[in-house]
Amino acid sequence: RTGEAGDAVNTSCWHCGEALPAGDVAHAVVAGVSHAVCCQGCRAAAEWIDQLGLADYYRLRSAPAQRPPENASSSDAAWQRPELARHVVRDLDGGQREAIFLVDGLRCAACVWLIERALGALPGVARVQVNAAAQRARVVWNAPQCELAAIVDAFSRAGYRALPLDAAALDDARKSESRAALKRLVVAGFGAMQAMM
């Protein structure tokens, strides 16, 4: 499963691992090699990662990336509300600002590596710290040189979804984790029943 164009055995997206659609398949060119991807979102994310000089992400990752949203504008629209920015963004000394995000899609150390470097490449970003276990990212930037919208867009382009770290986002994340844990429990229970039989 190399993901290269012309590879007849490849049936999944090189970027996110989802099944390739029937018919015309998009291709992303990364490090000079064409790879089959499932959608234009994955193509854009893979090529953007390559343009930033971060193609090593694909070598370092332990699981496929999350599929980028086809239309991130609806989810990113929430970030445009001034009342949200007032609750999420904290002013620091020297004209710097800080925000802590809940990051949807963090899977492995390569995700941390990619986010820290992709956001760190933005003009005006001073520090990026990502905690994969907590699925949180802390970003500090210089207010005149960078804006919150550019940071959220960088998350989106890399294939991750940045959520405001507030009670509603935490509640949504907990519900999602609970559903995933319940699915794993059902599969494990079914396997245990089969073993006992």
C-alpha positions in Angstrom: 0.0 0.0 0.0 2.4 2.7 -1.2 -0.2 5.1 -2.5 1.7 5.9 -5.6 -0.2 6.7 -8.8 -0.5 3.6 -10.9 -0.4 1.3 -7.9 -3.2 -1.2 -8.7 -3.4 -2.6 -5.2 -3.9 0.7 -3.5 -7.6 1.1 -2.5 -7.3 3.7 0.3 -6.4 7.4 0.4 -2.7 8.0 1.0 -3.4 10.9 3.3 -6.4 9.8 5.5 -6.7 6.1 4.8 -10.4 6.2 3.7 -11.5 4.2 0.7 -10.8 5.7 -2.7 -13.9 6.7 -4.7 -14.9 4.8 -7.8 -14.0 6.6 -11.0 -11.8 9.6 -11.1 -9.3 9.7 -8.2 -7.5 12.8 -7.2 -3.7 12.7 -6.8 -1.5 14.7 -4.5 2.1 15.3 -5.4 4.3 15.1 -2.4 8.1 15.1 -2.6 7.8 14.7 -6.3 5.7 11.5 -6.1 2.0 11.3 -7.0 -0.2 9.6 -4.4 -3.9 8.7 -4.8 -6.2 10.5 -2.4 -9.9 10.3 -1.8 -10.9 14.0 -2.1 -9.7 17.5 -2.9 -9.4 18.3 0.8 -6.9 15.5 1.3 -5.0 16.6 -1.9 -4.8 20.2 -0.6 -3.7 19.1 2.9 -1.0 16.8 1.6 0.3 19.3 -0.9 0.3 22.1 1.7 2.2 19.9 4.1 4.8 19.3 1.3 5.0 23.0 0.5 5.8 23.8 4.1 8.7 21.3 3.8 7.0 18.9 6.3 6.7 15.8 4.0 8.5 13.8 6.7 5.2 13.7 8.5 4.1 10.8 6.2 7.2 8.8 7.2 6.8 9.5 10.9 3.1 8.9 11.4 1.7 5.7 12.9 -1.8 6.2 11.6 -3.4 8.0 8.7 -4.4 11.6 9.1 -7.9 12.7 9.7 -9.8 13.7 6.6 -9.9 17.5 6.2 -13.4 18.9 6.2 -14.7 19.6 2.7 -16.0 23.0 3.7 -14.3 24.3 6.8 -15.9 27.7 6.5 -19.0 26.7 8.5 -17.0 25.4 11.5 -14.5 28.3 11.2 -17.3 30.8 11.2 -17.7 30.4 15.0 -14.2 31.8 15.4 -15.2 35.0 13.7 -17.6 35.9 16.6 -15.9 38.6 18.8 -17.5 37.2 22.0 -15.8 33.8 21.4 -12.4 35.4 20.7 -12.9 37.4 24.0 -13.3 34.2 25.9 -10.7 32.1 24.2 -7.9 34.6 23.5 -5.8 35.9 26.4 -3.6 39.0 26.0 0.0 38.6 27.2 2.8 41.1 27.7 4.5 42.7 24.7 1.5 42.6 22.4 1.4 38.8 22.3 -1.8 36.8 22.5 -2.5 33.2 23.6 -5.2 30.7 22.9 -5.7 27.1 23.9 -7.5 24.9 21.4 -9.1 21.5 21.7 -7.7 19.7 18.6 -9.9 17.1 16.9 -8.0 14.4 15.0 -4.7 14.1 17.1 -3.6 10.5 16.8 0.1 10.1 17.2 3.5 11.9 17.8 3.6 12.7 14.1 0.4 14.7 14.4 2.0 16.7 17.2 5.2 17.2 15.1 3.1 18.4 12.1 0.9 20.8 14.0 3.8 22.4 15.8 5.8 22.9 12.6 2.8 24.0 10.4 1.6 26.6 12.9 5.2 27.6 13.8 5.7 28.4 10.1 3.0 31.1 10.2 4.4 34.7 10.4 4.0 36.1 13.9 3.5 32.8 15.7 6.0 32.7 18.7 5.3 29.3 20.3 3.2 26.2 19.7 2.9 23.5 22.2 0.7 20.4 21.5 -0.3 17.7 24.0 -1.5 14.6 22.2 -2.8 12.9 25.3 -5.0 15.8 26.3 -5.7 16.8 22.6 -4.8 20.4 23.3 -2.7 23.0 21.5 -1.4 26.2 23.1 -0.5 28.9 20.6 1.2 32.2 21.4 1.4 34.8 18.6 2.2 38.5 18.0 -1.1 40.3 17.6 -0.2 42.7 14.8 1.5 40.0 12.6 -1.0 37.2 13.0 -4.7 36.7 13.6 -6.8 34.0 15.2 -8.4 33.2 11.8 -5.0 32.4 10.2 -4.2 30.0 13.1 -7.6 28.2 12.8 -7.1 28.0 9.0 -3.7 26.5 9.4 -5.2 23.7 11.6 -7.8 23.1 9.0 -5.3 23.0 6.1 -3.2 20.4 8.0 -6.3 18.2 8.4 -7.2 19.0 12.0 -10.1 20.8 13.5 -9.5 23.4 16.2 -12.3 23.8 18.6 -12.6 26.6 21.2 -11.6 25.2 24.6 -14.9 26.0 26.4 -17.5 24.0 28.2 -19.5 23.2 25.0 -16.4 22.0 23.1 -15.3 19.9 26.1 -18.8 18.4 26.4 -18.8 17.5 22.6 -15.3 15.9 22.9 -16.4 13.8 25.9 -19.5 12.6 24.1 -17.4 11.6 21.1 -14.9 9.8 23.3 -17.7 8.0 25.1 -19.2 6.8 21.8 -15.8 5.6 20.6 -15.2 3.8 23.9 -18.7 2.2 23.8 -18.0 0.9 20.3 -14.7 -0.6 21.5 -16.5 -2.2 24.5 -19.1 -3.8 22.3 -16.5 -5.3 19.9 -14.5 -6.6 22.9 -17.6 -8.1 24.5 -18.5 -9.8 21.2 -15.0 -11.2 21.0 -15.1 -12.4 24.6 -18.4 -14.1 24.0 -17.0 -15.9 20.9 -13.9 -17.0 22.9 -16.1 -18.4 25.7 -18.3 -20.3 23.2 
